[in-house]
């Protein structure tokens, strides 16, 4: 999440008085996107599956290097 200016490949969404600018290609890959604000700051969740990470860290596998 960053402050940005509107570009040709962006879509805008206004929700509860806040304006969100999202790259159209990113939105296609990550929808739905949810932005919450709590006592720690912003929490952003999306439809992107980040998986469980590398399960072989600490072995000779180079996936985590």
PDB file of N, CA, C, O and CB in Angstrom:
ATOM      1  N   UNK A   1       0.855  -1.155   0.000  1.00  0.00           N
ATOM      2  CA  UNK A   1       0.000   0.000   0.000  1.00  0.00           C
ATOM      3  C   UNK A   1       0.903   1.219   0.000  1.00  0.00           C
ATOM      4  O   UNK A   1       1.870   1.296   0.758  1.00  0.00           O
ATOM      5  CB  UNK A   1      -0.974  -0.003   1.215  1.00  0.00           C
ATOM      6  N   UNK A   2       0.565   2.189  -0.880  1.00  0.00           N
ATOM      7  CA  UNK A   2       1.370   3.401  -0.988  1.00  0.00           C
ATOM      8  C   UNK A   2       0.504   4.547  -1.486  1.00  0.00           C
ATOM      9  O   UNK A   2      -0.527   4.329  -2.122  1.00  0.00           O
ATOM     10  CB  UNK A   2       2.576   3.182  -1.928  1.00  0.00           C
ATOM     11  N   UNK A   3       0.919   5.733  -1.200  1.00  0.00           N
ATOM     12  CA  UNK A   3       0.265   6.900  -1.782  1.00  0.00           C
ATOM     13  C   UNK A   3       0.694   6.971  -3.235  1.00  0.00           C
ATOM     14  O   UNK A   3       1.873   6.804  -3.545  1.00  0.00           O
ATOM     15  CB  UNK A   3       0.626   8.222  -1.008  1.00  0.00           C
ATOM     16  N   UNK A   4      -0.244   7.215  -4.118  1.00  0.00           N
ATOM     17  CA  UNK A   4       0.078   7.201  -5.537  1.00  0.00           C
ATOM     18  C   UNK A   4      -0.887   8.091  -6.301  1.00  0.00           C
ATOM     19  O   UNK A   4      -1.929   8.492  -5.783  1.00  0.00           O
ATOM     20  CB  UNK A   4       0.041   5.771  -6.088  1.00  0.00           C
ATOM     21  N   UNK A   5      -0.530   8.387  -7.521  1.00  0.00           N
ATOM     22  CA  UNK A   5      -1.387   9.138  -8.429  1.00  0.00           C
ATOM     23  C   UNK A   5      -2.056   8.165  -9.392  1.00  0.00           C
ATOM     24  O   UNK A   5      -1.520   7.093  -9.671  1.00  0.00           O
ATOM     25  CB  UNK A   5      -0.577  10.216  -9.203  1.00  0.00           C
ATOM     26  N   UNK A   6      -3.212   8.536  -9.891  1.00  0.00           N
ATOM     27  CA  UNK A   6      -3.968   7.721 -10.837  1.00  0.00           C
ATOM     28  C   UNK A   6      -3.209   7.595 -12.154  1.00  0.00           C
ATOM     29  O   UNK A   6      -2.718   8.584 -12.698  1.00  0.00           O
ATOM     30  CB  UNK A   6      -5.366   8.325 -11.078  1.00  0.00           C
ATOM     31  N   UNK A   7      -3.119   6.364 -12.659  1.00  0.00           N
ATOM     32  CA  UNK A   7      -2.486   6.083 -13.947  1.00  0.00           C
ATOM     33  C   UNK A   7      -3.526   5.475 -14.874  1.00  0.00           C
ATOM     34  O   UNK A   7      -4.613   5.105 -14.430  1.00  0.00           O
ATOM     35  CB  UNK A   7      -1.260   5.131 -13.783  1.00  0.00           C
ATOM     36  N   UNK A   8      -3.200   5.369 -16.161  1.00  0.00           N
ATOM     37  CA  UNK A   8      -4.142   4.856 -17.156  1.00  0.00           C
ATOM     38  C   UNK A   8      -4.587   3.427 -16.872  1.00  0.00           C
ATOM     39  O   UNK A   8      -5.711   3.055 -17.208  1.00  0.00           O
ATOM     40  CB  UNK A   8      -3.524   4.924 -18.525  1.00  0.00           C
ATOM     41  N   UNK A   9      -3.722   2.619 -16.258  1.00  0.00           N
ATOM     42  CA  UNK A   9      -4.059   1.219 -16.011  1.00  0.00           C
ATOM     43  C   UNK A   9      -4.629   0.987 -14.610  1.00  0.00           C
ATOM     44  O   UNK A   9      -4.603  -0.138 -14.112  1.00  0.00           O
ATOM     45  CB  UNK A   9      -2.833   0.356 -16.209  1.00  0.00           C
ATOM     46  N   UNK A  10      -5.144   2.045 -13.970  1.00  0.00           N
ATOM     47  CA  UNK A  10      -5.698   1.951 -12.619  1.00  0.00           C
ATOM     48  C   UNK A  10      -7.218   2.068 -12.620  1.00  0.00           C
ATOM     49  O   UNK A  10      -7.814   2.676 -13.509  1.00  0.00           O
ATOM     50  CB  UNK A  10      -5.100   3.030 -11.729  1.00  0.00           C
ATOM     51  N   UNK A  11      -7.822   1.473 -11.606  1.00  0.00           N
ATOM     52  CA  UNK A  11      -9.242   1.679 -11.313  1.00  0.00           C
ATOM     53  C   UNK A  11      -9.327   2.415  -9.981  1.00  0.00           C
ATOM     54  O   UNK A  11      -8.447   2.263  -9.133  1.00  0.00           O
ATOM     55  CB  UNK A  11     -10.037   0.310 -11.269  1.00  0.00           C
ATOM     56  N   UNK A  12     -10.362   3.198  -9.793  1.00  0.00           N
ATOM     57  CA  UNK A  12     -10.550   3.894  -8.515  1.00  0.00           C
ATOM     58  C   UNK A  12     -11.831   3.401  -7.861  1.00  0.00           C
ATOM     59  O   UNK A  12     -12.817   3.079  -8.523  1.00  0.00           O
ATOM     60  CB  UNK A  12     -10.597   5.439  -8.715  1.00  0.00           C
ATOM     61  N   UNK A  13     -11.776   3.357  -6.546  1.00  0.00           N
ATOM     62  CA  UNK A  13     -12.916   2.939  -5.742  1.00  0.00           C
ATOM     63  C   UNK A  13     -13.027   3.918  -4.584  1.00  0.00           C
ATOM     64  O   UNK A  13     -12.030   4.207  -3.922  1.00  0.00           O
ATOM     65  CB  UNK A  13     -12.763   1.456  -5.234  1.00  0.00           C
ATOM     66  N   UNK A  14     -14.219   4.430  -4.332  1.00  0.00           N
ATOM     67  CA  UNK A  14     -14.428   5.295  -3.183  1.00  0.00           C
ATOM     68  C   UNK A  14     -15.359   4.582  -2.211  1.00  0.00           C
ATOM     69  O   UNK A  14     -16.503   4.265  -2.536  1.00  0.00           O
ATOM     70  CB  UNK A  14     -15.010   6.678  -3.612  1.00  0.00           C
ATOM     71  N   UNK A  15     -14.838   4.337  -1.008  1.00  0.00           N
ATOM     72  CA  UNK A  15     -15.573   3.593   0.008  1.00  0.00           C
ATOM     73  C   UNK A  15     -15.458   4.337   1.327  1.00  0.00           C
ATOM     74  O   UNK A  15     -14.355   4.604   1.806  1.00  0.00           O
ATOM     75  CB  UNK A  15     -15.042   2.134   0.142  1.00  0.00           C
ATOM     76  N   UNK A  16     -16.604   4.672   1.911  1.00  0.00           N
ATOM     77  CA  UNK A  16     -16.648   5.369   3.209  1.00  0.00           C
ATOM     78  C   UNK A  16     -15.789   6.630   3.234  1.00  0.00           C
ATOM     79  O   UNK A  16     -15.152   6.933   4.243  1.00  0.00           O
ATOM     80  CB  UNK A  16     -16.194   4.432   4.316  1.00  0.00           C
ATOM     81  N   UNK A  17     -15.773   7.355   2.132  1.00  0.00           N
ATOM     82  CA  UNK A  17     -15.032   8.613   2.068  1.00  0.00           C
ATOM     83  C   UNK A  17     -13.551   8.471   1.749  1.00  0.00           C
ATOM     84  O   UNK A  17     -12.842   9.474   1.671  1.00  0.00           O
ATOM     85  CB  UNK A  17     -15.172   9.323   3.350  1.00  0.00           C
ATOM     86  N   UNK A  18     -13.072   7.247   1.564  1.00  0.00           N
ATOM     87  CA  UNK A  18     -11.683   7.014   1.204  1.00  0.00           C
ATOM     88  C   UNK A  18     -11.609   6.617  -0.263  1.00  0.00           C
ATOM     89  O   UNK A  18     -12.436   5.842  -0.744  1.00  0.00           O
ATOM     90  CB  UNK A  18     -11.051   5.924   2.103  1.00  0.00           C
ATOM     91  N   UNK A  19     -10.619   7.148  -0.975  1.00  0.00           N
ATOM     92  CA  UNK A  19     -10.436   6.827  -2.381  1.00  0.00           C
ATOM     93  C   UNK A  19      -9.271   5.850  -2.509  1.00  0.00           C
ATOM     94  O   UNK A  19      -8.169   6.124  -2.033  1.00  0.00           O
ATOM     95  CB  UNK A  19     -10.185   8.113  -3.225  1.00  0.00           C
ATOM     96  N   UNK A  20      -9.519   4.714  -3.152  1.00  0.00           N
ATOM     97  CA  UNK A  20      -8.518   3.686  -3.362  1.00  0.00           C
ATOM     98  C   UNK A  20      -8.194   3.613  -4.843  1.00  0.00           C
ATOM     99  O   UNK A  20      -9.091   3.628  -5.686  1.00  0.00           O
ATOM    100  CB  UNK A  20      -9.004   2.317  -2.832  1.00  0.00           C
ATOM    101  N   UNK A  21      -6.921   3.536  -5.153  1.00  0.00           N
ATOM    102  CA  UNK A  21      -6.452   3.384  -6.525  1.00  0.00           C
ATOM    103  C   UNK A  21      -5.774   2.023  -6.599  1.00  0.00           C
ATOM    104  O   UNK A  21      -4.850   1.739  -5.837  1.00  0.00           O
ATOM    105  CB  UNK A  21      -5.472   4.554  -6.952  1.00  0.00           C
ATOM    106  N   UNK A  22      -6.238   1.182  -7.523  1.00  0.00           N
ATOM    107  CA  UNK A  22      -5.703  -0.171  -7.643  1.00  0.00           C
ATOM    108  C   UNK A  22      -5.387  -0.446  -9.110  1.00  0.00           C
ATOM    109  O   UNK A  22      -6.207  -0.189  -9.991  1.00  0.00           O
ATOM    110  CB  UNK A  22      -6.709  -1.227  -7.083  1.00  0.00           C
ATOM    111  N   UNK A  23      -4.203  -0.965  -9.360  1.00  0.00           N
ATOM    112  CA  UNK A  23      -3.817  -1.376 -10.707  1.00  0.00           C
ATOM    113  C   UNK A  23      -4.787  -2.458 -11.188  1.00  0.00           C
ATOM    114  O   UNK A  23      -5.053  -3.418 -10.465  1.00  0.00           O
ATOM    115  CB  UNK A  23      -2.340  -1.894 -10.736  1.00  0.00           C
ATOM    116  N   UNK A  24      -5.311  -2.306 -12.397  1.00  0.00           N
ATOM    117  CA  UNK A  24      -6.326  -3.238 -12.909  1.00  0.00           C
ATOM    118  C   UNK A  24      -5.805  -4.671 -12.987  1.00  0.00           C
ATOM    119  O   UNK A  24      -6.524  -5.607 -12.639  1.00  0.00           O
ATOM    120  CB  UNK A  24      -6.799  -2.791 -14.288  1.00  0.00           C
ATOM    121  N   UNK A  25      -4.565  -4.853 -13.439  1.00  0.00           N
ATOM    122  CA  UNK A  25      -3.982  -6.195 -13.531  1.00  0.00           C
ATOM    123  C   UNK A  25      -3.817  -6.837 -12.166  1.00  0.00           C
ATOM    124  O   UNK A  25      -4.065  -8.031 -12.000  1.00  0.00           O
ATOM    125  CB  UNK A  25      -2.639  -6.138 -14.232  1.00  0.00           C
ATOM    126  N   UNK A  26      -3.395  -6.033 -11.180  1.00  0.00           N
ATOM    127  CA  UNK A  26      -3.252  -6.555  -9.822  1.00  0.00           C
ATOM    128  C   UNK A  26      -4.611  -6.926  -9.247  1.00  0.00           C
ATOM    129  O   UNK A  26      -4.743  -7.948  -8.574  1.00  0.00           O
ATOM    130  CB  UNK A  26      -2.556  -5.528  -8.918  1.00  0.00           C
ATOM    131  N   UNK A  27      -5.615  -6.105  -9.508  1.00  0.00           N
ATOM    132  CA  UNK A  27      -6.959  -6.381  -8.996  1.00  0.00           C
ATOM    133  C   UNK A  27      -7.492  -7.694  -9.552  1.00  0.00           C
ATOM    134  O   UNK A  27      -8.122  -8.467  -8.831  1.00  0.00           O
ATOM    135  CB  UNK A  27      -7.916  -5.234  -9.347  1.00  0.00           C
ATOM    136  N   UNK A  28      -7.240  -7.950 -10.833  1.00  0.00           N
ATOM    137  CA  UNK A  28      -7.685  -9.208 -11.436  1.00  0.00           C
ATOM    138  C   UNK A  28      -7.079 -10.416 -10.735  1.00  0.00           C
ATOM    139  O   UNK A  28      -7.740 -11.443 -10.584  1.00  0.00           O
ATOM    140  CB  UNK A  28      -7.328  -9.239 -12.915  1.00  0.00           C
ATOM    141  N   UNK A  29      -5.809 -10.298 -10.299  1.00  0.00           N
ATOM    142  CA  UNK A  29      -5.116 -11.408  -9.654  1.00  0.00           C
ATOM    143  C   UNK A  29      -5.458 -11.542  -8.178  1.00  0.00           C
ATOM    144  O   UNK A  29      -5.396 -12.644  -7.633  1.00  0.00           O
ATOM    145  CB  UNK A  29      -3.632 -11.243  -9.811  1.00  0.00           C
ATOM    146  N   UNK A  30      -5.818 -10.444  -7.519  1.00  0.00           N
ATOM    147  CA  UNK A  30      -5.897 -10.460  -6.064  1.00  0.00           C
ATOM    148  C   UNK A  30      -7.285 -10.265  -5.470  1.00  0.00           C
ATOM    149  O   UNK A  30      -7.439 -10.322  -4.250  1.00  0.00           O
ATOM    150  CB  UNK A  30      -5.022  -9.425  -5.538  1.00  0.00           C
ATOM    151  N   UNK A  31      -8.295 -10.039  -6.296  1.00  0.00           N
ATOM    152  CA  UNK A  31      -9.610  -9.751  -5.716  1.00  0.00           C
ATOM    153  C   UNK A  31     -10.166 -10.950  -4.983  1.00  0.00           C
ATOM    154  O   UNK A  31      -9.906 -12.076  -5.407  1.00  0.00           O
ATOM    155  CB  UNK A  31     -10.586  -9.312  -6.795  1.00  0.00           C
ATOM    156  N   UNK A  32     -10.880 -10.787  -3.957  1.00  0.00           N
ATOM    157  CA  UNK A  32     -11.259  -9.508  -3.356  1.00  0.00           C
ATOM    158  C   UNK A  32     -10.132  -8.955  -2.475  1.00  0.00           C
ATOM    159  O   UNK A  32      -9.361  -9.714  -1.888  1.00  0.00           O
ATOM    160  CB  UNK A  32     -12.547  -9.671  -2.529  1.00  0.00           C
ATOM    161  N   UNK A  33     -10.049  -7.641  -2.394  1.00  0.00           N
ATOM    162  CA  UNK A  33      -9.100  -6.964  -1.520  1.00  0.00           C
ATOM    163  C   UNK A  33      -9.898  -6.319  -0.390  1.00  0.00           C
ATOM    164  O   UNK A  33     -10.931  -5.691  -0.626  1.00  0.00           O
ATOM    165  CB  UNK A  33      -8.247  -5.897  -2.307  1.00  0.00           C
ATOM    166  N   UNK A  34      -9.410  -6.478   0.838  1.00  0.00           N
ATOM    167  CA  UNK A  34     -10.074  -5.887   1.995  1.00  0.00           C
ATOM    168  C   UNK A  34      -9.047  -5.068   2.768  1.00  0.00           C
ATOM    169  O   UNK A  34      -7.966  -5.564   3.085  1.00  0.00           O
ATOM    170  CB  UNK A  34     -10.720  -6.986   2.906  1.00  0.00           C
ATOM    171  N   UNK A  35      -9.381  -3.808   3.073  1.00  0.00           N
ATOM    172  CA  UNK A  35      -8.506  -2.934   3.839  1.00  0.00           C
ATOM    173  C   UNK A  35      -9.210  -2.605   5.147  1.00  0.00           C
ATOM    174  O   UNK A  35     -10.307  -2.048   5.150  1.00  0.00           O
ATOM    175  CB  UNK A  35      -8.147  -1.633   3.041  1.00  0.00           C
ATOM    176  N   UNK A  36      -8.570  -2.954   6.257  1.00  0.00           N
ATOM    177  CA  UNK A  36      -9.088  -2.651   7.586  1.00  0.00           C
ATOM    178  C   UNK A  36      -8.079  -1.768   8.309  1.00  0.00           C
ATOM    179  O   UNK A  36      -6.889  -1.791   7.993  1.00  0.00           O
ATOM    180  CB  UNK A  36      -9.372  -3.957   8.396  1.00  0.00           C
ATOM    181  N   UNK A  37      -8.547  -1.003   9.264  1.00  0.00           N
ATOM    182  CA  UNK A  37      -7.668  -0.209  10.108  1.00  0.00           C
ATOM    183  C   UNK A  37      -7.952  -0.576  11.549  1.00  0.00           C
ATOM    184  O   UNK A  37      -9.103  -0.563  11.987  1.00  0.00           O
ATOM    185  CB  UNK A  37      -7.862   1.319   9.865  1.00  0.00           C
ATOM    186  N   UNK A  38      -6.887  -0.909  12.295  1.00  0.00           N
ATOM    187  CA  UNK A  38      -7.052  -1.243  13.701  1.00  0.00           C
ATOM    188  C   UNK A  38      -6.010  -0.484  14.521  1.00  0.00           C
ATOM    189  O   UNK A  38      -5.356   0.417  13.996  1.00  0.00           O
ATOM    190  CB  UNK A  38      -6.927  -2.776  13.927  1.00  0.00           C
ATOM    191  N   UNK A  39      -5.849  -0.827  15.774  1.00  0.00           N
ATOM    192  CA  UNK A  39      -4.941  -0.088  16.648  1.00  0.00           C
ATOM    193  C   UNK A  39      -3.484  -0.208  16.214  1.00  0.00           C
ATOM    194  O   UNK A  39      -2.652   0.584  16.657  1.00  0.00           O
ATOM    195  CB  UNK A  39      -5.087  -0.576  18.071  1.00  0.00           C
ATOM    196  N   UNK A  40      -3.153  -1.166  15.367  1.00  0.00           N
ATOM    197  CA  UNK A  40      -1.782  -1.359  14.904  1.00  0.00           C
ATOM    198  C   UNK A  40      -1.523  -0.737  13.539  1.00  0.00           C
ATOM    199  O   UNK A  40      -0.370  -0.666  13.112  1.00  0.00           O
ATOM    200  CB  UNK A  40      -1.465  -2.825  14.853  1.00  0.00           C
ATOM    201  N   UNK A  41      -2.556  -0.285  12.846  1.00  0.00           N
ATOM    202  CA  UNK A  41      -2.401   0.294  11.514  1.00  0.00           C
ATOM    203  C   UNK A  41      -3.306  -0.398  10.519  1.00  0.00           C
ATOM    204  O   UNK A  41      -4.348  -0.943  10.885  1.00  0.00           O
ATOM    205  CB  UNK A  41      -0.949   0.205  11.052  1.00  0.00           C
ATOM    206  N   UNK A  42      -2.907  -0.375   9.267  1.00  0.00           N
ATOM    207  CA  UNK A  42      -3.701  -0.980   8.206  1.00  0.00           C
ATOM    208  C   UNK A  42      -3.444  -2.477   8.117  1.00  0.00           C
ATOM    209  O   UNK A  42      -2.315  -2.943   8.275  1.00  0.00           O
ATOM    210  CB  UNK A  42      -3.396  -0.314   6.868  1.00  0.00           C
ATOM    211  N   UNK A  43      -4.514  -3.216   7.860  1.00  0.00           N
ATOM    212  CA  UNK A  43      -4.420  -4.648   7.599  1.00  0.00           C
ATOM    213  C   UNK A  43      -5.051  -4.886   6.235  1.00  0.00           C
ATOM    214  O   UNK A  43      -6.220  -4.565   6.022  1.00  0.00           O
ATOM    215  CB  UNK A  43      -5.128  -5.504   8.727  1.00  0.00           C
ATOM    216  N   UNK A  44      -4.287  -5.442   5.326  1.00  0.00           N
ATOM    217  CA  UNK A  44      -4.760  -5.679   3.971  1.00  0.00           C
ATOM    218  C   UNK A  44      -4.789  -7.177   3.722  1.00  0.00           C
ATOM    219  O   UNK A  44      -3.790  -7.868   3.921  1.00  0.00           O
ATOM    220  CB  UNK A  44      -3.865  -4.957   2.927  1.00  0.00           C
ATOM    221  N   UNK A  45      -5.937  -7.674   3.285  1.00  0.00           N
ATOM    222  CA  UNK A  45      -6.062  -9.075   2.908  1.00  0.00           C
ATOM    223  C   UNK A  45      -6.549  -9.136   1.474  1.00  0.00           C
ATOM    224  O   UNK A  45      -7.198  -8.211   0.986  1.00  0.00           O
ATOM    225  CB  UNK A  45      -7.026  -9.839   3.862  1.00  0.00           C
ATOM    226  N   UNK A  46      -6.230 -10.234   0.802  1.00  0.00           N
ATOM    227  CA  UNK A  46      -6.648 -10.375  -0.590  1.00  0.00           C
ATOM    228  C   UNK A  46      -6.866 -11.841  -0.919  1.00  0.00           C
ATOM    229  O   UNK A  46      -6.666 -12.726  -0.087  1.00  0.00           O
ATOM    230  CB  UNK A  46      -5.604  -9.761  -1.542  1.00  0.00           C
ATOM    231  N   UNK A  47      -7.276 -12.067  -2.135  1.00  0.00           N
ATOM    232  CA  UNK A  47      -7.509 -13.421  -2.609  1.00  0.00           C
ATOM    233  C   UNK A  47      -6.249 -14.129  -3.053  1.00  0.00           C
ATOM    234  O   UNK A  47      -6.326 -15.257  -3.539  1.00  0.00           O
ATOM    235  CB  UNK A  47      -8.477 -13.399  -3.729  1.00  0.00           C
ATOM    236  N   UNK A  48      -5.084 -13.503  -2.902  1.00  0.00           N
ATOM    237  CA  UNK A  48      -3.828 -14.137  -3.298  1.00  0.00           C
ATOM    238  C   UNK A  48      -3.450 -15.178  -2.247  1.00  0.00           C
ATOM    239  O   UNK A  48      -3.395 -14.878  -1.054  1.00  0.00           O
ATOM    240  CB  UNK A  48      -2.690 -13.078  -3.469  1.00  0.00           C
ATOM    241  N   UNK A  49      -3.193 -16.391  -2.699  1.00  0.00           N
ATOM    242  CA  UNK A  49      -2.758 -17.455  -1.800  1.00  0.00           C
ATOM    243  C   UNK A  49      -1.243 -17.383  -1.689  1.00  0.00           C
ATOM    244  O   UNK A  49      -0.532 -17.717  -2.637  1.00  0.00           O
ATOM    245  CB  UNK A  49      -3.222 -18.863  -2.307  1.00  0.00           C
ATOM    246  N   UNK A  50      -0.748 -16.949  -0.536  1.00  0.00           N
ATOM    247  CA  UNK A  50       0.685 -16.838  -0.334  1.00  0.00           C
ATOM    248  C   UNK A  50       1.302 -18.168   0.089  1.00  0.00           C
ATOM    249  O   UNK A  50       2.523 -18.284   0.190  1.00  0.00           O
ATOM    250  CB  UNK A  50       0.983 -15.775   0.703  1.00  0.00           C
ATOM    251  N   UNK A  51       0.489 -19.138   0.329  1.00  0.00           N
ATOM    252  CA  UNK A  51       0.977 -20.457   0.689  1.00  0.00           C
ATOM    253  C   UNK A  51       1.596 -20.490   2.070  1.00  0.00           C
ATOM    254  O   UNK A  51       1.553 -19.506   2.808  1.00  0.00           O
ATOM    255  CB  UNK A  51       1.973 -20.926  -0.320  1.00  0.00           C
ATOM    256  N   UNK A  52       2.158 -21.599   2.402  1.00  0.00           N
ATOM    257  CA  UNK A  52       2.746 -21.793   3.723  1.00  0.00           C
ATOM    258  C   UNK A  52       4.222 -21.445   3.739  1.00  0.00           C
ATOM    259  O   UNK A  52       4.873 -21.592   4.774  1.00  0.00           O
ATOM    260  CB  UNK A  52       2.552 -23.223   4.179  1.00  0.00           C
ATOM    261  N   UNK A  53       4.766 -20.990   2.629  1.00  0.00           N
ATOM    262  CA  UNK A  53       6.185 -20.679   2.592  1.00  0.00           C
ATOM    263  C   UNK A  53       6.996 -21.904   2.247  1.00  0.00           C
ATOM    264  O   UNK A  53       6.462 -22.918   1.799  1.00  0.00           O
ATOM    265  CB  UNK A  53       6.642 -20.107   3.918  1.00  0.00           C
ATOM    266  N   UNK A  54       8.269 -21.798   2.456  1.00  0.00           N
ATOM    267  CA  UNK A  54       9.181 -22.882   2.112  1.00  0.00           C
ATOM    268  C   UNK A  54       9.234 -23.875   3.258  1.00  0.00           C
ATOM    269  O   UNK A  54       9.553 -23.510   4.389  1.00  0.00           O
ATOM    270  CB  UNK A  54      10.592 -22.342   1.792  1.00  0.00           C
ATOM    271  N   UNK A  55       8.927 -25.107   2.970  1.00  0.00           N
ATOM    272  CA  UNK A  55       8.904 -26.117   4.029  1.00  0.00           C
ATOM    273  C   UNK A  55      10.257 -26.800   4.194  1.00  0.00           C
ATOM    274  O   UNK A  55      10.421 -27.612   5.105  1.00  0.00           O
ATOM    275  CB  UNK A  55       7.835 -27.158   3.735  1.00  0.00           C
ATOM    276  N   UNK A  56      11.223 -26.496   3.345  1.00  0.00           N
ATOM    277  CA  UNK A  56      12.506 -27.191   3.442  1.00  0.00           C
ATOM    278  C   UNK A  56      13.636 -26.257   3.873  1.00  0.00           C
ATOM    279  O   UNK A  56      14.805 -26.560   3.631  1.00  0.00           O
ATOM    280  CB  UNK A  56      12.851 -27.833   2.107  1.00  0.00           C
ATOM    281  N   UNK A  57      13.317 -25.142   4.498  1.00  0.00           N
ATOM    282  CA  UNK A  57      14.362 -24.242   4.980  1.00  0.00           C
ATOM    283  C   UNK A  57      15.256 -24.980   5.975  1.00  0.00           C
ATOM    284  O   UNK A  57      14.781 -25.775   6.786  1.00  0.00           O
ATOM    285  CB  UNK A  57      13.744 -22.977   5.632  1.00  0.00           C
ATOM    286  N   UNK A  58      16.532 -24.707   5.898  1.00  0.00           N
ATOM    287  CA  UNK A  58      17.470 -25.365   6.790  1.00  0.00           C
ATOM    288  C   UNK A  58      18.036 -26.636   6.199  1.00  0.00           C
ATOM    289  O   UNK A  58      18.911 -27.264   6.795  1.00  0.00           O
ATOM    290  CB  UNK A  58      16.810 -25.668   8.095  1.00  0.00           C
ATOM    291  N   UNK A  59      17.548 -27.023   5.033  1.00  0.00           N
ATOM    292  CA  UNK A  59      18.105 -28.212   4.361  1.00  0.00           C
ATOM    293  C   UNK A  59      19.001 -27.742   3.231  1.00  0.00           C
ATOM    294  O   UNK A  59      19.304 -26.554   3.129  1.00  0.00           O
ATOM    295  CB  UNK A  59      16.970 -29.156   3.818  1.00  0.00           C
ATOM    296  N   UNK A  60      19.420 -28.656   2.392  1.00  0.00           N
ATOM    297  CA  UNK A  60      20.295 -28.292   1.287  1.00  0.00           C
ATOM    298  C   UNK A  60      19.532 -27.667   0.135  1.00  0.00           C
ATOM    299  O   UNK A  60      20.139 -27.238  -0.846  1.00  0.00           O
ATOM    300  CB  UNK A  60      21.047 -29.502   0.802  1.00  0.00           C
ATOM    301  N   UNK A  61      18.228 -27.607   0.235  1.00  0.00           N
ATOM    302  CA  UNK A  61      17.414 -26.990  -0.816  1.00  0.00           C
ATOM    303  C   UNK A  61      17.689 -25.500  -0.876  1.00  0.00           C
ATOM    304  O   UNK A  61      17.935 -24.873   0.155  1.00  0.00           O
ATOM    305  CB  UNK A  61      15.912 -27.248  -0.575  1.00  0.00           C
ATOM    306  N   UNK A  62      17.651 -24.927  -2.067  1.00  0.00           N
ATOM    307  CA  UNK A  62      17.962 -23.504  -2.222  1.00  0.00           C
ATOM    308  C   UNK A  62      16.715 -22.646  -2.384  1.00  0.00           C
ATOM    309  O   UNK A  62      16.812 -21.496  -2.812  1.00  0.00           O
ATOM    310  CB  UNK A  62      18.870 -23.301  -3.411  1.00  0.00           C
ATOM    311  N   UNK A  63      15.542 -23.188  -2.050  1.00  0.00           N
ATOM    312  CA  UNK A  63      14.315 -22.432  -2.299  1.00  0.00           C
ATOM    313  C   UNK A  63      14.186 -21.206  -1.403  1.00  0.00           C
ATOM    314  O   UNK A  63      13.434 -20.290  -1.737  1.00  0.00           O
ATOM    315  CB  UNK A  63      13.114 -23.325  -2.106  1.00  0.00           C
ATOM    316  N   UNK A  64      14.889 -21.159  -0.284  1.00  0.00           N
ATOM    317  CA  UNK A  64      14.749 -20.042   0.643  1.00  0.00           C
ATOM    318  C   UNK A  64      15.937 -19.104   0.601  1.00  0.00           C
ATOM    319  O   UNK A  64      16.047 -18.213   1.443  1.00  0.00           O
ATOM    320  CB  UNK A  64      14.562 -20.554   2.042  1.00  0.00           C
ATOM    321  N   UNK A  65      16.817 -19.282  -0.351  1.00  0.00           N
ATOM    322  CA  UNK A  65      17.998 -18.427  -0.394  1.00  0.00           C
ATOM    323  C   UNK A  65      17.723 -17.139  -1.124  1.00  0.00           C
ATOM    324  O   UNK A  65      18.614 -16.300  -1.253  1.00  0.00           O
ATOM    325  CB  UNK A  65      19.148 -19.148  -1.049  1.00  0.00           C
TER     326      UNK A  65
END
